[in-house]
Amino acid sequence: MFKALVLDKSEGFRAEVREVEDSFLPEGDVTMAVDYSTLNYKDGLAITNRLPIVRSWPMVAGIDGAGTVTESQHPAWKPGDRVILNGFGVAETHKGCLAAKARLKGDWLVRLPEAFTPRQAMAIGTAGYTAMLCVMALERHGLKPGDGDVLVTGATGGVGSVAVALLARLGHRVVAATGKASEVAYLKQLGAAEVIDRAELSAPGKPLQAERWAAAVDAVGSHTLVNACAQTRYGGAVAACGLAQGADLPGTVMPFILRSVSLIGVDSVMAPIARRQEAWARLARDLDPALLESMTTEIGLDEAIEAAARLMKGEVRGRIVVRIAG
């Protein structure tokens, strides 16, 4: 028997932490003892049943996990290996990692970098790993330190917090957009040179606006993403990875055909293993562990459901790490 945060719809939606048998585990060629998991925006959507994230019932929540391999039939992994799981449909179609045990496919796993403990890896989680993918995408487009201001929207969230810290560490001048006036000091501690009110971006705006950004990382979508594109300089790029404001894109082609702005979609769920390995290697090199700690709150598994509700209300800053044992 082991504890798991189970989502069920057999008699109306229910989320609860309960004991389950090993037979509850899904098929897979690697079994992991989970030390830590985390709460991302997608976890919040699933646990609160805000959107139809889960497509197979009952489900164990938790799209991320870090821990130790206990059993393996996969050639790349052996008992004792420390590994990370991000995405790949886990907690959507395959039972997840907000549990003391997880059974997964070895092809989905990345080796835990020596620079990180399992707790630190989950302080990064899918949100931080996605932020790194966004930075890498902008770099592939040609972004270099000194090119100009880089906008980060949803800056106090998980993706935003890590993006601010990464971009500042890499030498960029970061402008952070947030609706939380009380968090200006937090964002400047992470490295933001300037903090603006998200209201400057969240309402409908003109198709082309004053050129402000060399690039942007957007985890918000909707009008915020459209305005970020409309304000990006000629030849710049916007990396889009989220929909906290909405999944709509109420804009025009003007920034793309008149300013040669590039809108780069960034997906973390099905990203190939080679890119994941590169992202985690870059995180080990480019993310200040002290800043990571400053943006992290740790909770126990029994607190995860209540924390997911707060996350959906916008009451969470930075990252939430979920301690599975103890």
C-alpha positions as CSV (number, residue, x, y, z in Angstrom):
1,M,0.0,0.0,0.0
2,F,1.1,3.5,-0.7
3,K,-0.3,7.0,-0.7
4,A,-1.5,8.7,-3.9
5,L,-3.5,11.8,-4.9
6,V,-6.3,10.1,-6.9
7,L,-8.7,11.8,-9.2
8,D,-11.9,9.9,-9.8
9,K,-15.1,10.5,-11.8
10,S,-17.1,7.3,-11.0
11,E,-19.6,9.1,-8.8
12,G,-19.0,12.7,-9.8
13,F,-15.5,14.3,-9.7
14,R,-13.5,13.7,-6.6
15,A,-9.9,14.4,-5.7
16,E,-8.5,12.7,-2.6
17,V,-5.2,11.5,-1.1
18,R,-5.7,7.8,-0.2
19,E,-3.9,4.5,0.2
20,V,-3.8,2.3,-3.0
21,E,-2.4,-1.1,-3.8
22,D,0.6,-1.8,-6.0
23,S,-1.9,-3.3,-8.5
24,F,-3.2,0.3,-9.0
25,L,0.1,1.2,-10.8
26,P,-0.1,1.3,-14.6
27,E,2.0,-0.6,-17.1
28,G,5.6,0.5,-17.6
29,D,9.1,-0.8,-17.6
30,V,10.5,1.3,-14.8
31,T,9.2,1.7,-11.2
32,M,10.3,4.8,-9.3
33,A,10.1,5.6,-5.6
34,V,9.0,9.2,-5.8
35,D,10.8,11.6,-3.4
36,Y,9.3,14.8,-4.5
37,S,6.7,16.0,-7.0
38,T,5.4,19.5,-7.7
39,L,2.3,21.5,-8.6
40,N,2.3,23.1,-12.1
41,Y,-0.6,25.0,-13.7
42,K,-1.7,21.9,-15.5
43,D,-1.8,20.0,-12.2
44,G,-4.0,22.7,-10.7
45,L,-6.3,22.5,-13.7
46,A,-6.6,18.7,-13.3
47,I,-6.9,18.6,-9.5
48,T,-9.6,21.3,-9.4
49,N,-11.3,19.8,-12.5
50,R,-11.1,23.3,-14.1
51,L,-10.4,21.9,-17.6
52,P,-10.6,18.3,-19.0
53,I,-6.9,17.6,-18.6
54,V,-7.5,14.0,-17.5
55,R,-8.5,11.5,-20.2
56,S,-8.3,8.2,-18.4
57,W,-10.0,7.5,-15.0
58,P,-9.2,6.9,-12.2
59,M,-6.0,9.0,-12.4
60,V,-3.1,9.7,-10.1
61,A,-2.2,13.4,-10.4
62,G,1.2,14.8,-10.9
63,I,2.9,15.5,-14.2
64,D,6.3,15.7,-12.6
65,G,8.4,13.4,-10.3
66,A,11.9,13.0,-9.1
67,G,13.2,9.9,-7.2
68,T,15.0,6.6,-7.4
69,V,14.5,3.7,-9.7
70,T,13.5,0.6,-7.7
71,E,12.7,-1.8,-10.6
72,S,13.7,-1.7,-14.2
73,Q,13.3,-3.8,-17.4
74,H,14.6,-0.9,-19.5
75,P,18.2,-1.1,-20.7
76,A,19.0,2.5,-19.8
77,W,18.0,2.3,-16.1
78,K,18.9,0.2,-13.1
79,P,17.8,0.2,-9.5
80,G,19.4,3.1,-7.6
81,D,19.4,5.5,-10.6
82,R,18.1,8.9,-9.7
83,V,15.7,10.2,-12.4
84,I,13.3,13.0,-13.4
85,L,10.0,12.7,-15.2
86,N,8.3,15.7,-16.9
87,G,5.1,15.4,-19.0
88,F,4.7,12.7,-21.7
89,G,1.0,12.6,-20.9
90,V,1.6,11.4,-17.3
91,A,-1.3,12.4,-15.1
92,E,-3.4,12.8,-18.3
93,T,-3.5,9.3,-19.8
94,H,-0.9,7.6,-17.6
95,K,-1.0,7.6,-13.8
96,G,1.3,10.3,-12.3
97,C,3.8,11.2,-9.7
98,L,1.8,12.7,-6.8
99,A,2.3,9.4,-5.1
100,A,4.9,7.4,-3.3
101,K,5.4,5.1,-6.3
102,A,5.1,5.6,-10.0
103,R,5.5,3.1,-12.9
104,L,6.6,4.8,-16.1
105,K,8.3,4.2,-19.4
106,G,12.0,4.3,-19.3
107,D,12.1,6.3,-22.6
108,W,10.4,9.2,-20.7
109,L,13.0,9.6,-18.1
110,V,16.0,12.0,-17.8
111,R,18.9,11.4,-15.4
112,L,18.9,13.7,-12.4
113,P,21.8,16.2,-12.9
114,E,24.4,15.9,-10.2
115,A,24.0,19.6,-9.5
116,F,20.4,19.0,-8.2
117,T,18.8,17.1,-5.4
118,P,15.4,15.6,-6.2
119,R,13.8,18.5,-4.2
120,Q,15.6,21.1,-6.4
121,A,14.6,19.3,-9.5
122,M,11.0,19.5,-8.5
123,A,11.4,23.1,-7.5
124,I,12.2,23.5,-11.2
125,G,9.7,21.0,-12.4
126,T,7.9,21.3,-15.7
127,A,7.4,25.1,-15.2
128,G,11.1,25.7,-14.9
129,Y,12.1,23.2,-17.6
130,T,9.5,25.0,-19.9
131,A,11.1,28.3,-19.1
132,M,14.5,26.9,-20.1
133,L,13.0,25.6,-23.4
134,C,11.7,29.1,-24.0
135,V,15.1,30.7,-23.4
136,M,16.7,28.1,-25.7
137,A,14.1,28.8,-28.4
138,L,14.9,32.5,-28.3
139,E,18.6,31.9,-28.4
140,R,18.1,29.7,-31.5
141,H,16.3,32.6,-33.0
142,G,19.4,34.7,-32.4
143,L,18.7,36.5,-29.1
144,K,21.9,37.7,-27.4
145,P,22.6,39.7,-24.2
146,G,22.6,43.4,-25.1
147,D,19.9,43.1,-27.8
148,G,17.4,44.9,-25.7
149,D,14.7,44.4,-23.1
150,V,13.2,40.9,-22.8
151,L,9.6,40.8,-21.5
152,V,8.4,38.0,-19.2
153,T,4.7,37.8,-18.6
154,G,3.0,36.0,-15.7
155,A,6.3,36.8,-14.0
156,T,5.4,35.6,-10.5
157,G,4.2,32.2,-11.7
158,G,6.4,29.1,-12.0
159,V,7.4,29.6,-15.6
160,G,7.8,33.3,-15.2
161,S,9.9,33.2,-12.1
162,V,12.4,30.8,-13.5
163,A,12.4,32.7,-16.9
164,V,13.3,36.0,-15.1
165,A,16.1,34.3,-13.1
166,L,17.5,32.5,-16.2
167,L,17.4,35.5,-18.5
168,A,18.9,37.9,-15.9
169,R,21.7,35.4,-15.1
170,L,22.5,35.1,-18.9
171,G,23.0,38.9,-19.1
172,H,19.6,40.1,-20.5
173,R,17.7,43.2,-19.2
174,V,14.4,41.6,-18.1
175,V,11.1,43.4,-17.8
176,A,8.6,41.5,-15.7
177,A,4.9,41.9,-16.1
178,T,2.7,41.0,-13.1
179,G,-0.7,41.8,-11.5
180,K,0.8,41.6,-8.0
181,A,2.1,45.0,-7.0
182,S,3.3,43.4,-3.7
183,E,5.8,41.2,-5.5
184,V,8.0,43.9,-7.1
185,A,10.8,43.2,-4.6
186,Y,10.6,39.4,-5.2
187,L,10.9,39.9,-9.0
188,K,13.8,42.3,-8.6
189,Q,15.5,39.8,-6.3
190,L,15.2,37.2,-9.2
191,G,16.9,39.7,-11.5
192,A,14.2,41.8,-13.1
193,A,15.5,45.3,-14.0
194,E,11.9,46.7,-14.3
195,V,8.4,45.6,-13.3
196,I,5.3,46.6,-15.1
197,D,1.6,46.1,-14.4
198,R,0.1,43.3,-16.4
199,A,-2.8,45.7,-17.2
200,E,-0.5,47.3,-19.7
201,L,-0.8,44.1,-21.8
202,S,-4.0,42.3,-20.8
203,A,-6.6,44.5,-22.6
204,P,-7.3,44.7,-26.3
205,G,-4.7,46.8,-28.1
206,K,-3.7,48.1,-31.5
207,P,-2.4,45.6,-34.1
208,L,1.0,47.4,-34.1
209,Q,2.3,49.3,-31.1
210,A,5.5,51.1,-30.0
211,E,8.5,48.7,-30.3
212,R,9.6,47.8,-26.8
213,W,10.9,44.2,-26.7
214,A,13.8,42.4,-28.3
215,A,12.0,39.2,-27.3
216,A,9.5,37.9,-24.9
217,V,8.5,34.8,-22.9
218,D,4.7,34.5,-22.6
219,A,2.9,32.0,-20.3
220,V,-0.4,33.9,-20.4
221,G,-1.8,33.9,-23.9
222,S,-4.9,35.8,-25.2
223,H,-4.6,39.6,-25.3
224,T,-1.3,39.5,-23.4
225,L,0.4,37.4,-26.0
226,V,-1.1,39.5,-28.8
227,N,0.1,42.8,-27.3
228,A,3.6,41.3,-26.6
229,C,3.8,40.5,-30.3
230,A,2.5,43.9,-31.3
231,Q,5.2,45.5,-29.1
232,T,8.2,43.3,-30.2
233,R,10.9,45.0,-32.2
234,Y,11.6,44.3,-35.9
235,G,13.0,40.8,-36.3
236,G,12.3,39.8,-32.6
237,A,10.7,36.7,-31.3
238,V,8.1,35.7,-28.7
239,A,8.2,32.3,-27.1
240,A,4.6,31.2,-26.1
241,C,4.1,28.4,-23.7
242,G,0.9,29.0,-21.7
243,L,-2.7,30.1,-21.5
244,A,-3.3,31.5,-18.0
245,Q,-5.3,34.4,-19.5
246,G,-6.9,32.3,-22.2
247,A,-6.3,30.0,-25.2
248,D,-7.6,32.5,-27.7
249,L,-5.3,34.6,-29.9
250,P,-7.3,37.8,-30.7
251,G,-4.8,39.5,-32.9
252,T,-3.7,40.2,-36.5
253,V,-0.9,39.2,-38.7
254,M,0.5,42.7,-38.7
255,P,3.5,42.1,-36.4
256,F,4.6,39.1,-38.4
257,I,4.3,40.5,-41.9
258,L,5.3,44.1,-41.2
259,R,8.0,43.7,-38.5
260,S,9.1,40.1,-39.2
261,V,8.3,39.1,-35.6
262,S,8.4,35.4,-35.0
263,L,5.9,33.6,-32.7
264,I,7.6,30.4,-31.4
265,G,5.4,27.8,-29.8
266,V,7.1,25.9,-27.0
267,D,5.8,22.5,-25.9
268,S,7.3,20.7,-22.9
269,V,5.0,17.7,-22.8
270,M,6.2,15.8,-25.8
271,A,9.6,17.5,-26.3
272,P,12.2,14.9,-27.5
273,I,14.6,13.5,-25.0
274,A,17.7,15.1,-26.5
275,R,16.1,18.6,-26.0
276,R,15.1,17.7,-22.5
277,Q,18.6,16.6,-21.7
278,E,19.9,19.8,-23.1
279,A,17.4,21.9,-21.1
280,W,18.3,20.1,-17.8
281,A,22.0,20.5,-18.5
282,R,21.5,24.2,-19.1
283,L,19.4,24.5,-15.9
284,A,22.2,22.9,-13.9
285,R,24.6,25.5,-15.4
286,D,22.5,28.7,-15.7
287,L,20.1,28.7,-12.7
288,D,21.2,30.1,-9.4
289,P,20.3,27.5,-6.7
290,A,19.9,30.3,-4.1
291,L,17.3,32.0,-6.3
292,L,15.6,28.7,-6.9
293,E,15.2,28.3,-3.1
294,S,13.8,31.8,-2.8
295,M,11.0,31.1,-5.2
296,T,10.0,27.7,-3.7
297,T,7.4,26.7,-1.1
298,E,7.4,23.1,0.2
299,I,4.2,21.2,1.2
300,G,3.3,17.7,2.1
301,L,1.2,15.4,-0.2
302,D,-1.9,15.9,2.1
303,E,-1.7,19.6,1.4
304,A,-1.6,19.4,-2.4
305,I,-5.4,19.6,-3.1
306,E,-5.8,22.8,-1.1
307,A,-2.6,24.2,-2.7
308,A,-4.0,23.4,-6.2
309,A,-7.1,25.5,-5.4
310,R,-4.9,28.4,-4.3
311,L,-2.8,28.1,-7.5
312,M,-5.9,28.4,-9.6
313,K,-6.9,31.5,-7.7
314,G,-3.6,33.2,-8.5
315,E,-2.6,33.1,-4.8
316,V,0.7,31.2,-5.3
317,R,4.1,32.8,-6.0
318,G,6.9,30.9,-7.7
319,R,7.0,27.1,-7.3
320,I,5.4,24.6,-5.0
321,V,7.4,21.4,-4.2
322,V,5.4,18.5,-2.9
323,R,7.2,16.2,-0.4
324,I,5.9,12.7,-0.9
325,A,7.4,10.9,2.1
326,G,6.9,12.0,5.7
